[in-house]
Amino acid sequence: MKFLAFGAAASLAVLLGATSAMAQNVEFTLTNESSYTLTYFYASPSDDDSWGEDLLSEVGVLESGYEGTVFIGDGSDQCLYDFRFETAEGPELEVAAIDICALDSYTLTD
């Protein structure tokens, strides 16, 4: 009986590991070619209503003309994401339906 319980637990662990492996972690270069200083950057799957955490927290602010590495590690298996940028100057910029599965870099322009 102990062997059966151990086997079931091991199978569950393998199944959970496979599920986690399907989740996406994406790293890309964000280049700010807009005329704004980016203070916050949020990304979420396009079918999600919440923005989640600030992805610039590691980078800090991103001045116009600079770039930084951004990491999306929310565990989603979605490819289409919406981006939201908040700026020091006031405007909030939103871009819909970016395919992060094929993304190596993203450049924000005015």
Summary of the structure (lengths in Angstrom):
residues: 110
radius of gyration: 18.4
end to end distance: 65.7
largest distance: 67.3
contacts: 277
relative contact order: 0.27
helix: 22%
strand: 38%
